[in-house]
Amino acid sequence: MDKELKYLVHFFTDKEHLFKTVTMADFSRIDEISNNIASQKGWYWIRYSQSDRHAYLERRRFVERELYEGYTQQYGRLKEKVPVYFYLYPNLTRQRALEKGRLRTKHGETAPQILMVEIRDIDDMQNITFTLNDSFTAFWKKAIESGIKCREEENGRVVLQDHNKVFPFSMLEQIHQKYKAQEISYEVQVWDYELLERLSYCILGEA
């Protein structure tokens, strides 16, 4: 693995729900969960407010469907239907991870915590995928073309050749060599909940 690509990082506020995401929940519990996130002022909590909730979940379900179907149609099966998300920043250090955690408080998040995983310690990569930038950014153009309302659709975002695609983790170095001069970061999607449990000891601490 390229020495620039050393760590995956996952930010969270509640250890009890370390690897839980809203789209894993039964539809009947969505409002309850969203209200709880909004009341706790979690990461970008405004997305879970009554006014933004429906549009956000529509975008999210669209992107997760694109990730799952895009990958399975081209590369094969995935263990789960809903992923857990990590960030991969080239040249990340423990100090920079803590700084990024602290930056999240500017969006109203309280007491963000960090789980930081060294890539070489991951024992099974079969159910790990990635996109250029976060998956909302990666599939922004396709979402717009599909009639999904995106808040930033007027901003004239640059669409890269490998946006609107999802890749197996084994292709990371190849893609990184193509884009490293542009200082691209990646979102990593983990579709293996048993693997996540084995990584849960990697909590770095509170930002």
N, C-alpha and C positions, 0 to 999 in steps of 0.2 A: 504494500500500500504506500502511495506517495506520502512522504514525510509531512506534507502540508495537511494531509487528511488524517487526523489522528483521533478526534473525539466526536461523539454524538452527544448532544445536550437536550434535555427535556426539562421544561420549566413547569412548575405546579405550585398550588397553594394548599392542597389538602392531601396528606399522605394516605388517608383512607381511600381516596379515589385517584390514586397515583396514575393508574393507567386506564381510567374510565373516561369515555367521551359521550357527549349527549346523544349521538346517533346510535349508540349501542343500546339505548334504553327503549323500553316499550313505548309506543306512541302515546299511550294514556298518561305517561309520567313526564312528558316533555315540558308541559307548563310548570309543573312542580319543580323540576330540576332547573329550568331556566329562571324561575323566580328566585330560587336559592342562589344561583350564580350571580344574578343581578344584585341581590341584597348583600352579598359578600364582597361586591366590587372586585370580581375576578378579572383576569386578563381580557381586555376589550369587552368588558361586561355589557356595554351598551348594546352589543349585538343580541343579547338575551333579554333586553327590555321588551315590554309589550309592543312598542312601536316598531322595533326592528326585527323581532324574533322570526316572523314568518318568512320574510325575505332572506334573512341569513340562513335559515335552515334549508330553504329551497336551493340556495347557492351551494351549501355544503353537501347536501345529498346529491346534487348534480355532479360535483367534483369527485365525491367518493365513488359514485357509479362509474365515472370516466376512468378513474384510477383502477378500479377492480376489473372492469370489462376490457379496458385497453391493455392491461397486463395479461390477463388470462387468455385473451384471444391471440396474443402474439407470443407469449412466453410459457404459458402453462398455468396450472392451478395455484391458488393461494390458500393458506390454511384457514383464514378467517375472512369475513365479509367486510368488516370495519377496521381500519388501521388505527394505531396509536402513533402520534407524530413526534418527530425529533427534528432538531436543526443540525446542520453540519456546516460550520464556518471554517474555511481553510485557515491554518495557522492559529487555531484557538488554543489558549492557555487557560489554566485555572483562574488566573486573575481577570482575564478578559471575560470569561464566563460569568464571574461574579459581577463584573461591571455591567454586562448585558442584563443580568437579573435585576440589578438596581434600576436600570433604565425603564424597566417595566412598570415601576411605581409611577412614572410620569403619565401612564395611561390609567391610573387609578387602582392598579393592583396592589393589594396589601400583602406584605410578607411573602414575596415570591421565594420559592425554594428551587434547588437545581439538582438534577440527576445528570451526572457526567460519565459517559461510558467510553472507555478506550476501545477503539474498533478492533484491535488485535485480540481483545478478551471475549469477543462475541463468538460463540462456538458453532453457530448455525446461521448462515446468511440466506438460506433458500427462500424465506418468506419476508425479505426486506427489499423494498423498492425505493426509488428516489425520483424527484423532479428538480429541474432548474428553478431556483427560487422556491417560495412556498407554493403549494399546489393551487391555491386560489389565483395567484399570479400566473402560474404555468398554464392554467386552463381558462384564463380570462377571456381570450378571443373566442374560443369555442362556446363558452357560456353566453356571451353576447349574441353570437350567431344563432344560438338555440333559444333565444328569447328570454334568457335569465337576466333579471335586473341586477346590475352591479353598480355599487355606489361610485366607483372611480372610472366609469366607462368613458367619461369625457376628457380624461387626462392625457390621452395620446400615448399610452404606454408602448414601449418597444416590445415587439413580439419576436423572440429569437427563433432560429430554425428548429431548435429542440424543445420549444414550448409546445403545449398541447400534446405532450408525450409523457409516458412513465417508463422507467428503465429498471432492470434488475440491478441490485447493488454491485454485482460483479462488473458492471460497465462504468462504474464511477470514475476510475482513473482515466479511462479513455475519454469520457466526456469532459472531465476536469482539464485535461491537456488542451482541449479545444477552446475552453472558455476562461482559463486561469488568468489571462491578461485583463479580462474584464472584471476580475474580483467578484465572481459569482459565488453565492452561497446556495445551499441545497436544503430541501426538505426531505427527510427520510421517513418512510412509512413502514412500520413494523406490523406484520400480519400474523404474528405468532405470540399468543398470550402466555404460553408456557415459557417461552424464551424471555419475555419481559419479566416474569417472576424471578428468573435466575439473575436478572440484571438489577433487581430492586435494591441491592446492597450498595449500589454506586452513588448514593446520595451525597452530594458535595456539601450541602448545608444551605442555610438561608443567605440570600443575597444582601 
